[in-house]
Amino acid sequence: TDNLQETVNEFNNYFTDKIENIRSSFSSDPPVIASSSFGGTKLTTFRKATVYELRQIIKETGIKTSSIDPLPTEIFTKHLELFLPILCDIVNLSLSTGSMDGLKMAHITPLIKGMSLDNESFKNYRPISNLTFIGKLI
């Protein structure tokens, strides 16, 4: 188990360092935004999502939970009507505040890019994220 935890930590450090290196390669100055000739309607408000709309979205896309979701797929599916008003409130609150704090979590699995590649080298892996159900729904 110690060896597994060590490997997990090494993957985490590798991907975290990689992201930090990419971020540090960008300028910290705010981007210069050229004037736009956009002629469409600007989206300044939105209509709140309804329970009916969420039900339709879930019917079309299905319920796929992650290992870090608080409830498994079977419980969400069995008690969907009970959860829909709560999910609708969470979705609308997130959209109205522009915040996904605490909702945009994922289970990350490193996947080797090719079977012939060296599985001891972290650069030969890509991180695959499995978002929580609510994160996908929003």
MDTraj code that builds the backbone (N, CA, C; nanometers):
import mdtraj as md
import numpy as np

residues = "THR ASP ASN LEU GLN GLU THR VAL ASN GLU PHE ASN ASN TYR PHE THR ASP LYS ILE GLU ASN ILE ARG SER SER PHE SER SER ASP PRO PRO VAL ILE ALA SER SER SER PHE GLY GLY THR LYS LEU THR THR PHE ARG LYS ALA THR VAL TYR GLU LEU ARG GLN ILE ILE LYS GLU THR GLY ILE LYS THR SER SER ILE ASP PRO LEU PRO THR GLU ILE PHE THR LYS HIS LEU GLU LEU PHE LEU PRO ILE LEU CYS ASP ILE VAL ASN LEU SER LEU SER THR GLY SER MET ASP GLY LEU LYS MET ALA HIS ILE THR PRO LEU ILE LYS GLY MET SER LEU ASP ASN GLU SER PHE LYS ASN TYR ARG PRO ILE SER ASN LEU THR PHE ILE GLY LYS LEU ILE".split()
xyz = np.array([
    [0.0830, -0.1202, 0.0000],
    [0.0000, 0.0000, 0.0000],
    [0.0869, 0.1259, 0.0000],
    [0.1979, 0.1239, 0.0731],
    [0.2872, 0.2393, 0.0732],
    [0.3393, 0.2673, -0.0667],
    [0.3718, 0.1591, -0.1388],
    [0.4218, 0.1740, -0.2748],
    [0.3152, 0.2346, -0.3659],
    [0.1899, 0.1927, -0.3493],
    [0.0801, 0.2475, -0.4284],
    [0.0614, 0.3962, -0.3978],
    [0.0623, 0.4314, -0.2706],
    [0.0470, 0.5716, -0.2312],
    [0.1626, 0.6554, -0.2852],
    [0.2807, 0.5994, -0.2847],
    [0.3973, 0.6699, -0.3387],
    [0.3796, 0.6949, -0.4885],
    [0.3323, 0.5954, -0.5608],
    [0.3082, 0.6103, -0.7050],
    [0.2013, 0.7147, -0.7318],
    [0.0939, 0.7120, -0.6542],
    [-0.0134, 0.8110, -0.6684],
    [0.0420, 0.9511, -0.6469],
    [0.1219, 0.9679, -0.5426],
    [0.1814, 1.0988, -0.5137],
    [0.2755, 1.1438, -0.6249],
    [0.3510, 1.0522, -0.6815],
    [0.4433, 1.0859, -0.7904],
    [0.3666, 1.1306, -0.9152],
    [0.2579, 1.0588, -0.9481],
    [0.1737, 1.1019, -1.0608],
    [0.1159, 1.2405, -1.0342],
    [0.0633, 1.2601, -0.9154],
    [0.0051, 1.3887, -0.8786],
    [0.1084, 1.5004, -0.8917],
    [0.2274, 1.4785, -0.8394],
    [0.3332, 1.5798, -0.8487],
    [0.3720, 1.6066, -0.9940],
    [0.3810, 1.5008, -1.0744],
    [0.4187, 1.5180, -1.2150],
    [0.3166, 1.6047, -1.2887],
    [0.1880, 1.5716, -1.2757],
    [0.0852, 1.6468, -1.3479],
    [0.0692, 1.7885, -1.2917],
    [0.0830, 1.8046, -1.1611],
    [0.0750, 1.9374, -1.1005],
    [0.1895, 2.0251, -1.1497],
    [0.3109, 1.9703, -1.1501],
    [0.4270, 2.0456, -1.2000],
    [0.4103, 2.0811, -1.3471],
    [0.3566, 1.9890, -1.4245],
    [0.3369, 2.0135, -1.5673],
    [0.2413, 2.1308, -1.5889],
    [0.1335, 2.1348, -1.5118],
    [0.0362, 2.2447, -1.5223],
    [0.1003, 2.3763, -1.4808],
    [0.1759, 2.3745, -1.3720],
    [0.2430, 2.4958, -1.3250],
    [0.3422, 2.5475, -1.4290],
    [0.4138, 2.4572, -1.4947],
    [0.5089, 2.4978, -1.5995],
    [0.4365, 2.5624, -1.7176],
    [0.3239, 2.5062, -1.7547],
    [0.2460, 2.5640, -1.8649],
    [0.1948, 2.7020, -1.8254],
    [0.1394, 2.7133, -1.7050],
    [0.0874, 2.8423, -1.6587],
    [0.1971, 2.9478, -1.6511],
    [0.3136, 2.9090, -1.6046],
    [0.4217, 3.0065, -1.5895],
    [0.4766, 3.0521, -1.7248],
    [0.4480, 2.9779, -1.8315],
    [0.4967, 3.0183, -1.9633],
    [0.4122, 3.1306, -2.0240],
    [0.2967, 3.1608, -1.9636],
    [0.2109, 3.2692, -2.0112],
    [0.2424, 3.3965, -1.9357],
    [0.2201, 3.5079, -2.0007],
    [0.2407, 3.6375, -1.9386],
    [0.1387, 3.6577, -1.8270],
    [0.1830, 3.7229, -1.7204],
    [0.0908, 3.7516, -1.6107],
    [0.0135, 3.8805, -1.6348],
    [0.0522, 3.9548, -1.7423],
    [-0.0207, 4.0774, -1.7766],
    [-0.1585, 4.0409, -1.8296],
    [-0.2596, 4.1217, -1.7988],
    [-0.3922, 4.0932, -1.8530],
    [-0.3900, 4.1002, -2.0054],
    [-0.4660, 4.0152, -2.0706],
    [-0.4648, 4.0157, -2.2175],
    [-0.5243, 4.1451, -2.2737],
    [-0.4712, 4.1853, -2.3873],
    [-0.5250, 4.3018, -2.4562],
    [-0.6412, 4.2533, -2.5411],
    [-0.7571, 4.3112, -2.5180],
    [-0.8763, 4.2685, -2.5904],
    [-0.9071, 4.3714, -2.6970],
    [-0.9019, 4.3283, -2.8203],
    [-0.9318, 4.4183, -2.9319],
    [-1.0813, 4.4447, -2.9349],
    [-1.1177, 4.5599, -2.9837],
    [-1.2608, 4.5904, -2.9935],
    [-1.3256, 4.4916, -3.0882],
    [-1.4419, 4.4525, -3.0523],
    [-1.5118, 4.3503, -3.1281],
    [-1.6227, 4.4127, -3.2109],
    [-1.6461, 4.3527, -3.3229],
    [-1.7560, 4.3999, -3.4072],
    [-1.8742, 4.3047, -3.3973],
    [-1.8861, 4.2390, -3.2810],
    [-1.9950, 4.1445, -3.2586],
    [-2.1280, 4.2164, -3.2717],
    [-2.2142, 4.1658, -3.3574],
    [-2.3427, 4.2298, -3.3818],
    [-2.4600, 4.1569, -3.3212],
    [-2.4332, 4.0492, -3.2493],
    [-2.5402, 3.9703, -3.1904],
    [-2.5873, 4.0262, -3.0578],
    [-2.6749, 3.9550, -2.9950],
    [-2.7281, 3.9946, -2.8657],
    [-2.6357, 3.9435, -2.7561],
    [-2.5979, 4.0350, -2.6647],
    [-2.5123, 3.9947, -2.5532],
    [-2.5972, 3.9236, -2.4486],
    [-2.5401, 3.8193, -2.3912],
    [-2.6080, 3.7432, -2.2867],
    [-2.5739, 3.8069, -2.1521],
    [-2.6673, 3.8823, -2.0974],
    [-2.6437, 3.9486, -1.9686],
    [-2.7249, 3.8838, -1.8572],
    [-2.8290, 3.8127, -1.8906],
    [-2.9087, 3.7396, -1.7930],
    [-2.9471, 3.6059, -1.8542],
    [-2.9952, 3.5192, -1.7723],
    [-3.0436, 3.3915, -1.8240],
    [-3.1700, 3.3524, -1.7487],
    [-3.2498, 3.2712, -1.8141],
    [-3.3693, 3.2178, -1.7515],
    [-3.3277, 3.0977, -1.6693],
    [-3.3809, 3.0863, -1.5502],
    [-3.3442, 2.9755, -1.4633],
    [-3.3834, 2.8413, -1.5258],
    [-3.2999, 2.7422, -1.5006],
    [-3.3313, 2.6071, -1.5457],
    [-3.4504, 2.5561, -1.4644],
    [-3.5280, 2.4698, -1.5265],
    [-3.6441, 2.4124, -1.4582],
    [-3.6200, 2.2639, -1.4309],
    [-3.6976, 2.2110, -1.3399],
    [-3.6911, 2.0677, -1.3095],
    [-3.7200, 1.9877, -1.4363],
    [-3.8182, 2.0340, -1.5149],
    [-3.8534, 1.9656, -1.6394],
    [-3.7320, 1.9597, -1.7339],
    [-3.6627, 2.0738, -1.7504],
    [-3.5462, 2.0774, -1.8400],
    [-3.4351, 1.9843, -1.7915],
    [-3.4080, 1.9861, -1.6614],
    [-3.3046, 1.8969, -1.6083],
    [-3.3430, 1.7507, -1.6279],
    [-3.4705, 1.7189, -1.6070],
    [-3.5178, 1.5815, -1.6276],
    [-3.4918, 1.5389, -1.7725],
    [-3.5218, 1.6278, -1.8673],
    [-3.5004, 1.5971, -2.0091],
    [-3.3523, 1.5774, -2.0392],
    [-3.2673, 1.6658, -1.9854],
    [-3.1225, 1.6539, -2.0071],
    [-3.0720, 1.5216, -1.9522],
    [-3.1166, 1.4864, -1.8329],
    [-3.0724, 1.3613, -1.7707],
    [-3.1240, 1.2411, -1.8489],
    [-3.2482, 1.2482, -1.8984],
    [-3.3022, 1.1378, -1.9796],
    [-3.2189, 1.1174, -2.1058],
    [-3.1790, 1.2288, -2.1686],
    [-3.1035, 1.2206, -2.2946],
    [-2.9583, 1.1786, -2.2732],
    [-2.8979, 1.2222, -2.1634],
    [-2.7564, 1.1945, -2.1422],
    [-2.7298, 1.0810, -2.0450],
    [-2.8264, 1.0522, -1.9600],
    [-2.8094, 0.9463, -1.8612],
    [-2.7393, 0.9982, -1.7367],
    [-2.7385, 0.9152, -1.6355],
    [-2.6719, 0.9485, -1.5106],
    [-2.5456, 0.8649, -1.5026],
    [-2.4323, 0.9340, -1.5053],
    [-2.3030, 0.8667, -1.4929],
    [-2.2298, 0.9315, -1.3762],
    [-2.2143, 0.8577, -1.2687],
    [-2.1481, 0.9139, -1.1514],
    [-2.0001, 0.8757, -1.1500],
    [-1.9278, 0.9447, -1.0657],
    [-1.7857, 0.9208, -1.0461],
    [-1.7666, 0.8516, -0.9115],
    [-1.6501, 0.7971, -0.8911],
    [-1.6219, 0.7322, -0.7624],
    [-1.6201, 0.8323, -0.6476],
    [-1.6111, 0.9621, -0.6770],
    [-1.6114, 1.0623, -0.5694],
    [-1.7481, 1.1276, -0.5501],
    [-1.8483, 1.0843, -0.6258],
    [-1.9843, 1.1331, -0.6040],
    [-2.0350, 1.0825, -0.4693],
    [-2.1181, 1.1622, -0.4022],
    [-2.1689, 1.1171, -0.2717],
    [-2.2666, 0.9999, -0.2831],
    [-2.3303, 0.9856, -0.3987],
    [-2.4263, 0.8768, -0.4182],
    [-2.3960, 0.8024, -0.5476],
    [-2.4152, 0.6710, -0.5489],
    [-2.3926, 0.5947, -0.6721],
    [-2.5064, 0.6146, -0.7730],
    [-2.4782, 0.5797, -0.8961],
    [-2.5743, 0.5937, -1.0059],
    [-2.7095, 0.5322, -0.9720],
    [-2.7097, 0.4140, -0.9120],
    [-2.8341, 0.3420, -0.8839],
    [-2.9275, 0.4238, -0.7942],
    [-2.8710, 0.4924, -0.6956],
    [-2.9557, 0.5713, -0.6044],
    [-3.0068, 0.6969, -0.6736],
    [-2.9201, 0.7651, -0.7500],
    [-2.9666, 0.8814, -0.8271],
    [-3.0804, 0.8416, -0.9202],
    [-3.0632, 0.7290, -0.9887],
    [-3.1640, 0.6837, -1.0846],
    [-3.2948, 0.6473, -1.0149],
    [-3.2857, 0.5722, -0.9078],
    [-3.4049, 0.5247, -0.8368],
    [-3.4838, 0.6398, -0.7736],
    [-3.4150, 0.7433, -0.7270],
    [-3.4800, 0.8526, -0.6545],
    [-3.4656, 0.9864, -0.7272],
    [-3.4582, 0.9814, -0.8598],
    [-3.4348, 1.1028, -0.9379],
    [-3.5370, 1.2119, -0.9085],
    [-3.6636, 1.1768, -0.9006],
    [-3.7677, 1.2778, -0.8776],
    [-3.7482, 1.3500, -0.7443],
    [-3.6962, 1.2805, -0.6461],
    [-3.6671, 1.3421, -0.5166],
    [-3.5498, 1.4400, -0.5273],
    [-3.4494, 1.4037, -0.6070],
    [-3.3286, 1.4852, -0.6189],
    [-3.3419, 1.6015, -0.7173],
    [-3.4334, 1.5925, -0.8125],
    [-3.4424, 1.6952, -0.9177],
    [-3.4576, 1.8387, -0.8652],
    [-3.5471, 1.8671, -0.7699],
    [-3.5566, 2.0058, -0.7216],
    [-3.4266, 2.0555, -0.6565],
    [-3.3581, 1.9675, -0.5863],
    [-3.2315, 2.0042, -0.5225],
    [-3.1252, 2.0306, -0.6292],
    [-3.1165, 1.9407, -0.7262],
    [-3.0206, 1.9589, -0.8351],
    [-3.0489, 2.0873, -0.9116],
    [-3.1758, 2.1165, -0.9330],
    [-3.2152, 2.2381, -1.0050],
    [-3.1698, 2.3627, -0.9280],
    [-3.1876, 2.3618, -0.7968],
    [-3.1414, 2.4745, -0.7146],
    [-2.9896, 2.4909, -0.7241],
    [-2.9167, 2.3813, -0.7189],
    [-2.7702, 2.3871, -0.7271],
    [-2.7264, 2.4412, -0.8624],
    [-2.7877, 2.3914, -0.9697],
    [-2.7544, 2.4381, -1.1047],
    [-2.7809, 2.5879, -1.1168],
    [-2.8981, 2.6316, -1.0754],
    [-2.9328, 2.7733, -1.0875],
    [-2.8445, 2.8622, -0.9998],
    [-2.8108, 2.8164, -0.8809],
    [-2.7225, 2.8936, -0.7945],
    [-2.5838, 2.9062, -0.8570],
    [-2.5343, 2.7968, -0.9118],
    [-2.4035, 2.7984, -0.9760],
    [-2.4020, 2.8938, -1.0958],
    [-2.5056, 2.8863, -1.1786],
    [-2.5116, 2.9723, -1.2971],
    [-2.5316, 3.1188, -1.2602],
    [-2.6117, 3.1463, -1.1587],
    [-2.6395, 3.2855, -1.1232],
    [-2.5212, 3.3526, -1.0541],
    [-2.4378, 3.2735, -0.9845],
    [-2.3216, 3.3310, -0.9171],
    [-2.1946, 3.3183, -1.0006],
    [-2.2009, 3.2368, -1.1048],
    [-2.0817, 3.2139, -1.1868],
    [-1.9772, 3.1326, -1.1138],
    [-2.0203, 3.0531, -1.0182],
    [-1.9262, 2.9773, -0.9367],
    [-1.9529, 2.8276, -0.9457],
    [-1.8435, 2.7542, -0.9530],
    [-1.8509, 2.6076, -0.9475],
    [-1.7743, 2.5576, -0.8251],
    [-1.7507, 2.6475, -0.7297],
    [-1.6748, 2.6106, -0.6099],
    [-1.7345, 2.4864, -0.5436],
    [-1.6514, 2.3872, -0.5246],
    [-1.6942, 2.2647, -0.4594],
    [-1.7711, 2.1701, -0.5496],
    [-1.7989, 2.2118, -0.6729],
    [-1.8790, 2.1282, -0.7630],
    [-1.7959, 2.0694, -0.8770],
    [-1.6851, 2.1316, -0.9089],
    [-1.6046, 2.0912, -1.0241],
    [-1.4880, 2.0047, -0.9751],
    [-1.5217, 1.8876, -0.9245],
    [-1.4217, 1.7934, -0.8775],
    [-1.4213, 1.6742, -0.9732],
    [-1.3070, 1.6067, -0.9782],
    [-1.2970, 1.4928, -1.0681],
    [-1.2054, 1.3867, -1.0092],
    [-1.2319, 1.2639, -1.0483],
    [-1.1430, 1.1522, -1.0179],
    [-1.0493, 1.1417, -1.1382],
    [-0.9189, 1.1528, -1.1144],
    [-0.8208, 1.1522, -1.2235],
    [-0.7553, 1.0147, -1.2320],
    [-0.7532, 0.9603, -1.3543],
    [-0.6884, 0.8321, -1.3789],
    [-0.5825, 0.8509, -1.4863],
    [-0.4563, 0.8163, -1.4574],
    [-0.3550, 0.8259, -1.5625],
    [-0.3723, 0.7101, -1.6613],
    [-0.3747, 0.7429, -1.7895],
    [-0.3919, 0.6418, -1.8942],
    [-0.2707, 0.6473, -1.9860],
    [-0.2079, 0.5316, -2.0068],
    [-0.0890, 0.5297, -2.0917],
    [-0.1300, 0.5625, -2.2351],
    [-0.0481, 0.6434, -2.3018],
    [-0.0806, 0.6927, -2.4363],
    [-0.0688, 0.5841, -2.5425],
    [0.0121, 0.4844, -2.5190],
    [0.0281, 0.3748, -2.6148],
    [0.0868, 0.2538, -2.5442],
    [0.0412, 0.1368, -2.5795],
    [0.0831, 0.0154, -2.5091],
    [0.2314, -0.0152, -2.5291],
    [0.2925, 0.0350, -2.6364],
    [0.4340, 0.0076, -2.6607],
    [0.5253, 0.1058, -2.5881],
    [0.4669, 0.2066, -2.5205],
    [0.5465, 0.3074, -2.4511],
    [0.5918, 0.2578, -2.3141],
    [0.6970, 0.3181, -2.2640],
    [0.7525, 0.2830, -2.1336],
    [0.6540, 0.3221, -2.0236],
    [0.6033, 0.2229, -1.9514],
    [0.5038, 0.2523, -1.8481],
    [0.5667, 0.3051, -1.7187],
    [0.6972, 0.3178, -1.7148],
    [0.7663, 0.3744, -1.5987],
    [0.7863, 0.5255, -1.6126],
    [0.7611, 0.5790, -1.7319],
    [0.7825, 0.7217, -1.7570],
    [0.6486, 0.7955, -1.7526],
    [0.6377, 0.8915, -1.6598],
    [0.5121, 0.9651, -1.6420],
    [0.4719, 1.0438, -1.7665],
    [0.5696, 1.0839, -1.8479],
    [0.5373, 1.1624, -1.9680],
    [0.4577, 1.0800, -2.0698],
    [0.4549, 0.9491, -2.0532],
    [0.3810, 0.8625, -2.1453],
    [0.2352, 0.8411, -2.1035],
    [0.1909, 0.9179, -2.0041],
    [0.0536, 0.9076, -1.9548],
    [-0.0215, 1.0382, -1.9776],
    [-0.1512, 1.0251, -1.9961],
    [-0.2380, 1.1434, -1.9996],
    [-0.3386, 1.1293, -1.8870],
    [-0.3712, 1.2419, -1.8218],
    [-0.4696, 1.2343, -1.7138],
    [-0.6119, 1.2324, -1.7706],
    [-0.6889, 1.1359, -1.7317],
    [-0.8291, 1.1259, -1.7735],
    [-0.9141, 1.1612, -1.6518],
    [-1.0005, 1.2622, -1.6674],
    [-1.0811, 1.3049, -1.5524],
    [-1.2252, 1.2568, -1.5665],
    [-1.2787, 1.2094, -1.4566],
    [-1.4180, 1.1682, -1.4487],
    [-1.4850, 1.2633, -1.3498],
    [-1.5583, 1.3616, -1.4048],
    [-1.6236, 1.4627, -1.3221],
    [-1.7373, 1.4033, -1.2403],
    [-1.7697, 1.4726, -1.1316],
    [-1.8862, 1.4325, -1.0538],
    [-2.0127, 1.4578, -1.1370],
    [-2.1199, 1.3924, -1.0997],
    [-2.2462, 1.4048, -1.1734],
    [-2.2927, 1.5495, -1.1820],
    [-2.2901, 1.6226, -1.0698],
    [-2.3381, 1.7609, -1.0702],
    [-2.2475, 1.8491, -1.1560],
    [-2.1179, 1.8223, -1.1551],
    [-2.0251, 1.8972, -1.2394],
    [-2.0555, 1.8794, -1.3876],
    [-2.0932, 1.7581, -1.4250],
    [-2.1284, 1.7313, -1.5654],
    [-2.2635, 1.7949, -1.5987],
    [-2.3557, 1.7923, -1.5030],
    [-2.4900, 1.8433, -1.5277],
    [-2.4877, 1.9940, -1.5532],
    [-2.4063, 2.0660, -1.4764],
    [-2.3988, 2.2116, -1.4930],
    [-2.3332, 2.2425, -1.6255],
])
top = md.Topology()
chain = top.add_chain()
for i, resn in enumerate(residues, 1):
    res = top.add_residue(resn, chain, resSeq=i)
    for name in ("N", "CA", "C"):
        top.add_atom(name, md.element.get_by_symbol(name[0]), res)
traj = md.Trajectory(xyz[None], top)
